[in-house]
Amino acid sequence: MEANTKVSVLMSVYIKEKPEYLEASLESIVNQTYPVDEIMLIEDGPLTEELYAVIKKYKEKYPEVMHTHAFKKNQQLGRALARGVELCRNELIARMDSDDIAMPKRIAKQVAFMNANPQVHVSGGSIREFNDAGTTDRVKTMPKTQKEILSYVKNRNPLNHMTVMFRRSAILEVGNYQHFPYLEDYSLWSRMLSKGYQIRNIEDILVRARTSMDLV
């Protein structure tokens, strides 16, 4: 597949992230089978020297791709991502968490799906959860069709946030991400669905999602 459709990857990192996790996440993006045009990394407040070192490494290695925006104070995820959407230079934006690992064909599969389905504004997929101890290995799937998603969203989040790819213009039209701690994405999808925007999940496992006891 030729990389005719340009894609931005939107990430946010804050001081408590482990540098080795961030590096593994960035490495999984730069090694995609479908090259991304931009990585927009939001530095949500001051970071550790170790995190800055990782960011510096990738900015030097991929100067045309790796872009950052630094907040002087921690804004929390909703505000950080909202600024990131504004700053991204491409219509298609893929979300990625700074401690997860994208499957090699993740971007290729989602670009193909979004190009084949121009009526869809947001797409997501399945994740394979894992932990460093090797004791967690499970797949988390999501409802696929608009009808299933509309039913599912009444009780829970219909998308694995770290797998989504969306059209920037649609996100801005509904008011972008907002400050809504722990429910930033759920709030966004709910607003989109209430206004008739189309959301789908594909069958594929798109991301290896890191989990730990800290998240339980």
Secondary structure, 3 states (H helix, E strand, C coil): CCCCCCEEEEEEECCCCCHHHHHHHHHHHHCCCCCCCEEEEEECCCCCHHHHHHHHHHHHHCCCCEEEEECCCCCCHHHHHHHHHHHCCCCEEEECCCCCEECCCHHHHHHHHHHHCCCCCEEEEEEEEECCCCCCEEEECCCCCHHHHHHHCCCCCCCCHHHCEEEHHHHHHCCCCCCCCCCHHHHHHHHHHHCCCCEEEEEEEEEEEECCHHHC
